């Protein structure tokens, strides 16, 4: 089984921590724990969501 980067999530994955996330197209959205990550709001297809760093 491939190892996941704990900060990268894919369309359909469940949110494990309420925070701001950014998709591959650069769109930032707030998600709550247990939400599902949606498709890309720009391209309408699969995308990777990354938790926004606090730096």
Buried (B, 14 or more C-beta within 10 A) or exposed (E): EEEEEEEEBEBEBEBEEEBEBBBBEEBEBEBEEEBEBBEBEEEEEEBBBBBBEEE
